[in-house]
C-alpha cells in the first residue's frame, strides 16, 4: 500500500506530517501557515483544507485507495470526495500520470481513468 504509485505524490514534508490522518474539509480559512503552499490545517478540529487545484486528484486517490485496500472512509468523507471528483475534473497531467503508472505496474486508478475517458 505504501509503495502504490497511485498514492505517491510529491509533498512538502512539514505539510504532510501536519496533515496526519485528519479529515478533509472545506471552510473559508486563510492559507498562511505554509508560505506559498495553500494547504490549511485546523489542529483543534483535526481537519485540513487542501488547495482547490488538488482536490480532484486527492478525491480520486482516496477513493482508489479505499477500494483497493479496503480502507474505511466515513460517509461524510465519501460524500465530500465524490463531490470533489465531480467539481474538479482531472488535468491532462493527472490523466497522463495514470496512464504511465498503468504501463509500469499494470494497475490503474479507475476513478481517474473513467474521468479521463469522459472529460
Buried (B, 14 or more C-beta within 10 A) or exposed (E): EEEBBBBEEEEBEEBEEBBEEBBBBBEEBEBEBBEEBBBBBBEEEEBBBBEEEBBBBBBBBBBBBBEBEEEEBEEEBBEBBEEBBEEBBBEEEBBEBBBEBBEEEEEBBBBBBEBBEEE
